[in-house]
């Protein structure tokens, strides 16, 4: 496996989601306050759950150190987990928003 085998794919995922919005979908989601509130809420729940799962003292989820950057914040959470969560939640919201906009288009 390539070095940083989790980091590289998650960076690609974030780039694909952001570029899909900016170049293809163009829903305007990134300009809306409710989107950013949603991201904050998801992150707020992700911190205690992910922190408990990945804490270095008694981890439930283990990462091969050669496949992540090693940057952890807060509570030993790998930064890659936040990026993956962002890409996943944003992709779903973009697809929902695109579907909603298509339903509203006149026939």
FENSULTA-V370717 format. One line per field, one symbol per residue. ss: DSSP state (H for helix, E for strand, L for the rest). psi: psi as a letter, one per 30 degrees, with the letter a starting at -180 (. if undefined). burial: 1 if it has 24 or more other C-alpha atoms within 12 Angstrom, else 0. Layout:
ss->???
psi->???
burial->???
This chain:
ss->LLLLLLHHHHHHHHHHHHHHHHHHHLLLHHHLHHHHHHHHHHHHHHHHHHHHHHLLLLLLLLLLHHHLLLLELLLLLEHHHHHHHHHHHHHHHHHHHHHHHHHHLLL
psi->llkhfeeeeeeeeeeeeeeeeefdehfgefgkeeeeeeeeeeeeeeeeeeeeegkfeikekkkkffglffkkklhgkkfeeeeeeeeeeeeeeeeeeeeeeeefkk.
burial->00000110011011001101100010101100000000100110011001100100000000100001000000011111111111101110110000000000000
